[in-house]
Amino acid sequence: MSGSVLSVNVAEIREIPRGGEMVRTGIWKVPVAGRVAVRGVNVEGDEQADRSVHGGPDKALYAYAREDTDWWERELRRDLPHGVFGENLTLHGVDVTGALIGERWRIGSVLLEVSEPRFPCWKLGARFGDPRMLKRFAAARRPGAYLRIAEEGELAAGDAVKIVERPGHDLTIGAFAHAFLEDRDSLPRLLEVPAVSEMWQDWVRERAA
């Protein structure tokens, strides 16, 4: 099974007001043309303001399904461009919510690994001009997926997304999000999946202690 990349999106850092201060954010992402290098911990040209919530090896890229954006268009009754959720990759024909933790995708010459769902901060509400958006996003259970860079390379809009490896467990992006948001008693299952990040495994162990 394979889908495709509709858009590759990057952002320059901008400052927005919050609580009487100006805060840096890279959530306003826009499509870029041509082949783009993916290396280190991000997409070339994409700036990440706070790598504790976006960026670093386990959250190098963020992918969101266009089908989910289309659902939001109907829900919000407004047009939504590619990149509006702060995603680097807007995908078509890929079941992002159903992707397994540790699943690997070949896109262009890049190899990416699904790492975890996104639990956004208040900046998503700022991007949509609606502070309620954070709770609506959580309730919708359409979290998108963070990705690790397993092999550096280049990709572009129009490239196929080929699922080249699927682990032998059943922990999907959707199941991970459900465990964190609704059923925390099931969180120990994250410890059974080696591809779950060290940060999350530590968090689960500390909670259980």
C-alpha positions in Angstrom: 0.0 0.0 0.0 1.3 3.5 -0.8 0.0 7.0 -0.8 1.7 10.2 -1.9 3.0 13.6 -0.7 0.7 16.4 -1.6 2.9 19.1 -0.1 6.2 19.7 1.7 5.8 22.6 4.1 8.3 24.7 6.0 8.2 27.8 8.2 10.3 30.7 9.3 10.1 31.5 13.0 7.6 34.3 13.8 6.7 35.9 17.1 3.1 36.1 18.4 1.8 37.7 21.6 0.9 35.7 24.6 0.3 36.9 28.2 2.0 40.2 27.5 5.0 38.6 26.0 6.1 37.7 22.5 6.6 34.0 21.9 8.4 32.3 19.0 6.7 29.7 16.9 7.2 27.8 13.7 3.7 26.5 13.2 2.9 28.8 10.2 4.2 26.5 7.6 3.8 27.0 3.8 4.4 24.7 0.8 7.7 24.8 -1.0 8.5 23.7 -4.5 11.1 21.3 -5.7 13.1 18.6 -4.0 13.9 19.3 -0.4 16.7 17.9 1.7 15.8 16.0 4.9 18.7 15.6 7.2 19.7 16.1 10.8 16.5 16.7 12.7 14.4 18.6 10.2 13.5 19.5 6.7 15.8 22.0 5.0 14.4 25.5 5.4 12.2 24.6 8.4 12.9 26.4 11.6 11.7 24.9 14.9 11.2 27.4 17.7 10.9 24.9 20.7 12.4 21.5 20.2 10.9 20.2 23.4 7.6 20.1 21.6 8.6 19.9 18.0 11.9 18.8 16.6 14.8 16.6 17.8 15.5 13.1 16.6 12.1 11.7 17.7 10.0 14.6 16.2 12.1 15.6 13.2 9.1 15.8 10.8 5.4 16.0 11.3 3.0 14.3 8.9 -0.8 14.9 8.5 -3.2 13.3 6.2 -5.1 15.5 3.7 -8.1 13.4 4.4 -8.1 14.5 8.0 -7.7 18.2 6.9 -10.7 17.7 4.6 -12.6 16.4 7.6 -11.6 19.5 9.5 -12.8 21.7 6.6 -16.3 20.2 7.0 -16.1 20.4 10.8 -15.0 24.1 10.8 -16.8 25.1 7.6 -13.7 26.9 6.2 -11.0 26.2 3.7 -7.8 24.9 5.1 -4.5 25.0 3.1 -1.8 22.4 3.2 0.5 22.9 6.2 -2.2 24.5 8.4 -1.7 22.0 11.2 2.0 22.8 11.2 2.8 19.6 9.3 5.9 19.2 7.2 4.3 16.6 5.0 0.7 16.8 3.8 -0.1 13.2 2.7 -2.8 11.6 0.6 -3.8 8.0 0.7 -1.9 7.2 3.9 -3.6 6.0 7.0 -1.6 8.2 9.4 -3.7 7.4 12.5 -3.5 3.7 11.7 0.3 3.7 11.2 2.3 1.5 13.6 4.9 3.0 16.0 8.2 2.0 14.3 6.6 1.6 10.9 9.0 2.9 8.1 8.1 4.9 5.0 10.3 5.4 2.0 9.6 8.8 0.4 12.0 9.8 -2.4 15.4 8.9 -1.1 14.4 9.5 2.5 13.6 6.7 5.0 11.3 7.9 7.8 10.1 6.0 10.9 6.8 6.7 12.7 7.6 7.7 16.3 4.6 9.1 18.1 1.3 11.1 17.8 1.2 14.8 18.3 -0.3 16.4 21.4 -0.2 20.1 20.4 0.2 23.1 22.7 -1.7 26.4 22.7 0.0 27.5 19.5 -2.4 25.4 17.5 -5.2 27.5 18.9 -3.3 30.6 17.9 -2.8 29.3 14.4 -6.5 28.8 14.0 -7.5 31.9 15.9 -9.5 29.8 18.3 -8.4 28.8 21.8 -10.9 26.0 21.8 -9.0 24.3 18.9 -6.7 22.5 21.3 -9.5 20.5 22.9 -11.3 20.0 19.6 -8.1 18.6 18.1 -7.7 16.1 21.0 -11.4 15.1 20.8 -11.2 14.5 17.0 -8.5 11.7 17.5 -6.8 12.8 14.3 -3.3 13.5 15.8 -1.0 13.1 12.8 2.4 11.4 13.3 5.8 12.6 14.2 8.6 10.9 12.2 12.3 10.1 12.8 14.8 10.3 10.0 16.2 6.8 9.5 18.0 7.7 6.3 18.7 11.2 5.1 17.9 12.2 1.5 15.6 14.3 -0.5 11.8 14.3 -1.1 9.2 16.4 -2.9 5.5 16.9 -3.5 4.4 14.1 -5.8 6.6 11.4 -4.3 5.1 8.1 -3.4 4.9 7.1 0.3 5.9 3.5 0.4 5.4 1.5 3.6 8.6 -0.7 3.6 8.5 -2.1 7.1 5.7 -2.8 9.6 6.6 -4.0 13.1 4.9 -7.1 14.6 2.9 -5.3 17.3 -0.5 -3.4 17.2 0.4 -0.1 18.8 -0.8 2.5 16.3 -0.6 6.3 16.4 -4.3 6.2 17.2 -3.9 3.6 20.0 -1.0 5.6 21.5 -3.2 8.8 21.5 -6.1 6.9 23.0 -3.9 5.6 25.8 -2.6 9.0 26.7 -5.9 10.9 26.4 -8.5 8.4 27.5 -7.1 5.2 29.0 -4.0 5.8 30.9 -4.2 2.4 32.6 -3.1 1.0 29.2 0.0 3.2 29.0 2.3 0.4 30.1 1.9 -1.2 26.7 4.1 1.5 25.4 7.0 -0.1 27.3 6.5 -3.2 25.2 7.4 -1.4 21.9 11.1 -0.7 21.4 10.4 2.1 18.9 8.6 4.2 21.5 10.9 7.0 22.4 13.0 7.0 25.5 11.2 10.1 26.7 7.9 8.4 26.6 9.1 5.2 28.2 10.7 7.2 31.0 7.4 9.1 31.5 5.4 5.9 31.7 7.8 4.4 34.2 7.8 7.5 36.4 4.0 7.6 36.3 3.9 3.9 37.4 6.4 4.3 40.2 
